[in-house]
Amino acid sequence: MSRSYWKGPFIEKSLLKKKIKKIWSRKSVIPSTLIGCYINVYNGKNFKKIFINREKVGFKIGEFSLTRTCGVKIKKDNKIISKKK
């Protein structure tokens, strides 16, 4: 369910400050005051550095720091195959 139109977008109060170092609020909407800034967004394990440009304004911050990684499993066979004659 989306947020009501009359309430406006949700923006964390700490995002409106000029000096932002680290952000834990992934549900906040990116305001236009952050254009041209770098922010560090927490993805559950570490912080990811993101540059904010005009195209990202209005989206949620969590959309740009992925929490899941695509793990590729490689099976290593250490078996020695011997040929019988």
Stockholm file with secondary structure:
# STOCKHOLM 1.0

chainA/1-85         MSRSYWKGPFIEKSLLKKKIKKIWSRKSVIPSTLIGCYINVYNGKNFKKIFINREKVGFKIGEFSLTRTCGVKIKKDNKIISKKK
#=GR chainA/1-85 SS CCCCGGGCCCCCGGGGSSCCCEECCTTSBCCGGGTTCEEEEECSSSEEEEECCGGGTTSBGGGGSCCCCCCCCCCCCCCCCCCCC
#=GC SS_cons        CCCCGGGCCCCCGGGGSSCCCEECCTTSBCCGGGTTCEEEEECSSSEEEEECCGGGTTSBGGGGSCCCCCCCCCCCCCCCCCCCC
//
